[in-house]
Amino acid sequence: MPFTEDATTQNVYLDDFGVSCTSGGTTANGILEQPDLVLAGNQIVSTDYQLTAKTSDFGSLIAGASITVDSVAYTVREVRKLDDGTFCEISLQKT
């Protein structure tokens, strides 16, 4: 039996693991990841902020757009669709 993905199953995933995100008039859940990166031969540690969200919610954001994630302000750097385009990954910069 094939797995059918719809808005309900997408929301369950984001509701379980996500935090509240707001940009413009849209508020929805997304999953914020904050992995550290080691740069310049172990001399610099940087944090790379990435938000996974439904493309239908935030996929139309452009570089420079503002978004608040879990009450923290960020600026969008880049938006990329993942796999079949249902979800997108948004690179963020703290503002």
Secondary structure, 3 states (H helix, E strand, C coil): CCCCCCHHHHHHHHHHHCEEEEECCEEEEEEEECCEEEECCCCEEEECEEEEEEHHHHCCCCCCCEEEECCEEEEEEEEEEECCCCEEEEEEEEC
